[in-house]
Amino acid sequence: MDEWLNKKDLEFREWMLDERRRLGIDRAVKAYVSAKETALQKMPELEEMRKEVRLIKEESIRKMPELAKAAMDAIIDLKGMAYLAKDAESAQEIFKEVVGRGKLVVKSKSLTSEEICLNEALEEAGNTVYETDLGEFIIQLRKEKPSHIINPSVHVPREEVAKTFSQLLKREVRPDINGLVSVAREFLREKFCTADVGITGANVVAAKTGTIFIIENEGNARFVSNAPPIHIAITGMEKVVPTLSDAFKVVQVLPPYATGVLMAAYVSLITGPSKTADIEKTIVYGAHGPKELHLVLLDNGRTEMAKSPDFREALYCLRCGGCMYECPVYRILGGSFGNNYFGGIGIIWSYFTRGPEGVAAAINACTKCRRCKAVCPLEIDVPKMVETLKSRLVRDGYSHPRHREIMESIAKNKNPFGLER
């Protein structure tokens, strides 16, 4: 059972000794903290709105199954297709059936697709998949895993990005950030136009209208959701809120806390597949945009989480990622402090979506300093959930060998030192 511990120990050591990764994270933390503070000073109204969003999420999670069904029904009424995937395997099967084999797939950033290992599943089925978010593209080329939920390549400094792009293009690329962005833009532009399928996530879904909201800054998600003939969106059940008004409030709160901007450069609202009625008022689907729209709502432990008074609050998370930049442990351990989700909140999410072995070692890294709760826009009490989960893991046999020795000594000798008295 201790294999999970040895593997995580090696991962921790790798991150702590990797100065390149530490440099990338250090640069990103400084830039983020400054940008967020400036944005929040300019938008004092967010103080009240974030409290409203907390109430919206509380209501939505209480009604999560009903809202998921309502959203799916609305999308089907709009001539789209909607699916509820019980777990990662069933979600993969849905995608394989819709995508098929031998297709060119472009993707925008999606944490939920990372959760179900979607790229690997599609590639095993004979498809070619390109990540189009700059950070995800860098990570894909380097064959690494993301290290942050908003900025997946935050641990890769510009010098290393230049080396990666040089290998891709087989020519020297300078470590100039503007130039590096231009390289990715030039390489990916043709992929958007020739792709068979586009896959996106969704930041929020309005159940009443079946409207999918995609928030981004790069503009790649608009290409992904609009250029290919098939658009598939995947998101967790917890992202569904009752109305458009509720969804807009989420959209207003998320960008300042996620990237330190007053509002994201692009907010796409997608309600059904592309259509036109310009000839004799006869509706035809598939005008300039996709002919098909598919929404995959993922459960994968969310229903179980919603039923738990101890962990339900984790479903309120907006995925802004601000708590990670403020976390002193994440600043050192980076992407090794978690699984497909990171930091303290990531420990809770990974437990329910991946199981205990993925988090049993990482949970000991959390100091429960409460910085994450202090900076969370919805004031999610992550430290309390981490402490509760740690007790559950110990109960189930997942504890550090040294910790077990201490517990046994306390039980036997009434002291933690192994002394007879």
N, C-alpha and C positions, 0 to 999 in steps of 0.2 A: 504493500500500500504506500510505501514511502517513495516510490518512483516519482510521483508528482512533485515531491519536495526537492529531490535532487535535481530534477530538470529545471525547476524554477530558481533554485540557488545558482545554477550555472547561468541562467538568463540574467539574473540580478547582477552577477559579477561582470558579465559581458557589457551591460549598460553602464555600470559604475566606472569601468576602466576605459570606456570608449570616449575619448576626448572630443572626437568629431561629432558624435551625437549630442554630447553635453553642450557643445558650442552652438549647434543649431537650435536646441531648446532654449538656451539662455537668450539668444537673439530674439526669438519669437516671444518669449515671456515679456521682455522689456517693451517690445512694440505693442503687444496686446494690451497690457495694463495701462499704458499711456493712452491708447486709442479709446479704450472703454471708459476711462475716467472722463475724458473730454466729451464723449457722446452722452454720458449720463448727466453731466453738468448742463448740457444744452437741452435736455429733455426731462425736466423735473416731473412732468405729467406721468412718466413711466412708473413712478412710485405707487400711484393709485392703480394704474392699469395692470401692473404685475399682480396685484392682489386680486383683481377681477379675474385674471387668467387662472390663478390658483383655484378660485371657486368654480370656474368653467371646467377645469380638469377634474376636480373632485366629483362634480356631477357626471361628467363623461365617463369616468371610470366606474362609477356606480351603475351606469346604464350601458356598459361597454358591449355586451352581446347584442342588445336591442339596437344600439347605434350602428354597429357593424352591419347588421342585417338591413337597416334602413338605407345606409350608404350603398350597399350592394344592389338593393332593389332599385334605387334611383338611377344607378349607372346602367342597369339592365334596361330600364325604361327609356334611357337615352340611346339605346342600341349599342351599348358597350357590353363587355363581359366582366363578371366579377367572381372571385373565388375566395373561399376561406380555407387557408392551409393550417392544418392541425399542428404540424411540426416542420422541421427543416426538410426532411425527406419528401413529404408530400408537396411542399413548395417547389422543390427541385423538379419533381415530376410534372407539375403544372407548367413550369417554364420549358421543360424539354418538349412537352406536347405542343405548346404554342409556337416555340421557336423552330423546332424541327432540327434537321442536321445540315451541315455544310453552309451555314449562314454567317454573314458578317454582322456582328452585333456591336453597337456602340452604347456605352453606359455613362451616366452621370453618377456622381457620388451618392452612395446609398449604404448607410450603416446596416440596414436590414438585409441587404444582399450579402454583406460581409458575414452577417450572423449565420446565414444558411449556406455559406461557401458556394455562392452561385456561379462565380466565374469558373471555378474548377469543374463544377457539374456540367456547364455548357460546353467547356472545352473537351471534356471527356466524351461528350455526345458528338464531337466532330465540328464544333463551331469555332470561329475566331472572334475573340472578344477584345475590344479596346476600351480602356478607361479614358474618359475625356476630361475629367477634372484634373487640373495640373498636378496637384499633389498625388492623387491616385495614379496618374499616368507615370509619375516619377517612381512611385513605389512598385508599380507593375513592372517597369523596365528593370528595376533593381532586384526584383523577386524577393521583396521584403514585405512585412506586414505593416499596416498603418500604425502610427503611434499616437494619434489624436483623432477624436471624432469629427472635428471641423477641419483641422489642418493635418491630414494624414502623413505628410512628409516633413513635418516640423523638425524632425531630428536630422534632416539632411541639409547641411550647409551648402551655399551656392557653389563652392568649389567642387563638391562631390556631384552636384547636379550637372555641372559642366562636363565632368568626366563621363557621366552616364550618357548624356546627349552626344558627346563625341564618339562614344562607342556605337550609338544608334546610327548616326549619320556617316560614320567612318571619315570624319574630318574634325579638326580642332574647333571646339566651341569654347569661347571665353566665359569666365565666371561673372558675367554682367547680368544682373537680374532682368533688366528689360530685354536684353538679347535672348536670355533663356526662355522667357515667356513667348517671344516671337518664334523661336524654334518649335515649341509645342504647337502654337497656332498654325504654323505652316504645315507641319506634319499631319495634324489631325483633320484639317479642313476637308481634305478629299474623302476621309473616312465617313464624315457626316453625310456626304452627298451620295455615297454608294452603299451605305449600310442597308441591310434587309430589316433589321429590328433595332429599336431604341428602347433602352431600359432606364428608368429613373426611380428615385425614391419619391416620397411625398412628406412634406413637413407637417401638413395638417389636411384633413378631409372634412368637408361639411356634409353631414349625413342627409339633411333635408333636400339638398340639390344635387348631391353626388359630385360636388366640385372638388377637384384635386388641386392643392396649392403646392407649388415648388418655389422655394426661395433660394436665390443664388446671386453671385457677383460676377462670375466669369462669362455667362451667356452660353456655356456649353449645353446646359440642360435644355435650353430652348431649341437648340439644334436637334438634340437627342429625341426630344418629345415631339418634334414637328417635321423633321426631314424624312425619316424612314417611313415606310408604309404601315408599319405596326409599332404601336407604343404600348409598352407594358410598364405599369407602375407597381412598386411593391412597398408596403409599409406595414407597421404593426397596428394591431387593433386599437391600441391606446391613442393613436393619432387622430381618431375620429371624434369630432365635436358636433353638437347638435345643429348649429346654424352657420350661415355665412358671417353673420355679425360676430359670433364667437371666434370663428377662424381668423377674421381680420384683426382681432385683438391679439391673438397669438402671433400673427405676422408682425405687428407693431413692436411687441416686446422682444422677440427673438434676435434680430440683427444687432442691436447695441450690445447685448450681452455675449453674442457669439463672436463677432468680429470687430466690435468697436465702431460701427458705422451707424448713422442715424436711421438709414433704411437700406436694405439690399438693393443692388443695382437692378435686379430683375425679380419680379414676383409674377409667376405664371399661374393663371386660373384656367383649369381645363375641365370642361363640363361636357363629356361625351366625345365621340370621334369627330373628325372634320366633316362638315356637311354644307350643302348649298341648296337653295330653293329658287334660284334666279331664273330658271326656265319653267314657266307656267306654274310657279309655286309648288313644284314637285320636288320633294326632298330627295337628294342623292348624297350618299355617304362616301367620303373620300374625295374632297375637293383638292385643295393644295396641301392640306395636312394629312395625317395618317388615316387610312381607311378603317383601321381597327384600334380600339382602345381596350386594354385589359387592366383590371386592378386586382392585385393579389394582397389580401389582408392576412397577416401572419399572426397566429396564436403563439405557438412554441413556448409555452410556459406563462403567457400573460394572463390567461384565465385563472390559473393557480395563484399567481401573484396578486391578482385583484381580490381573491377570496381571503387573503391573509391580512389581518389587521396589522401585523408587524411589518409587512413589506409592500403593502398596497401603494404607499406614497411614492415608491420608485417609479411607478407608471406616470406620475405627473411630469417627469423630466422632459424638458423641451429640446434636449440635445444641444445646448448652446456651447458646452465644453468649457465654460469659464471656470468652473470649480477645479479643473485640472491644472490650468495655468497658475492658480492660486495655491495649489497643493504642494507643500515642501517636499513630500516624498516623490510625487510625479516629476518634479523638476530634476530629481536625481535619477530615478529609475525609468522615467519616460514610458514608452510603450510596453515595457515588461511589467508595469504595474497594472495588470489586468489581462484580458483575453481579447475578444473582439470588441469589448467595451472596456474603458480604462478608468483608473482612479477609484475612489471609494464607491461612487454610484455604479461604476462598471463592475465592481465585485458583486453587487446585488444582481445586476442584470445577467452577468455571466453565469451565476449560480443557477438561475431559473432557465436560461436558454442553452447552457452547455453542460451543466452538472457540477458536482462538488469538486472534482479533481482539478478543474481549471482555475479555481479560486482559493483552494485550501491553503496554499503557500502564500499567495499574494495578500491574503487578508491580514497576515501578521505584519505586513509592511505599513498598514494604516495606523497612524499614531492617535487618531481620533482627536485631532487638534481643533476640529470644528470650523476651520476656515472655509470648507466647502459649503456648509450651511449658511455661514455669514454672507457669502457672495452669491448664493443661488437666488435668482429672481423669484422663485416660488418657495424659497426657504425650506427646501426638502431636508429633513433631518437624517442625512446619510450616516453620521457617526453612530446614532442610535441603532439604525438598521444593521450596520457592520458589527456592532457589539452583539446584537441578537443572533445574527448569522454565525458569528464565531462560536457562540455557545452551542448552536445546533451542530456545527461541524465537529466540535470536540465530542459532543454526545455520540455522533455517528462514527467516531474513530479517526477523524482527520485532525491530528494535532502533531506539532513538531516533537521529535523524539526527546529533545531536552526538556520541553514543556511537560511531557508525560513523566519523565524522571522526577521533576519538581512536584507534580501533583501526587505521584505515588509516595514520595518522601513526606509530604505534608500529611497525607492520609495515614501513613504508618508511623512516622516519627514526630509528627506535630511541628516539623520545620522543613524548609525547602532545600536544606543543604546536604541531605543524605546522612546527617549525624544521628546516632542512636537516641540522643535525647537533646 
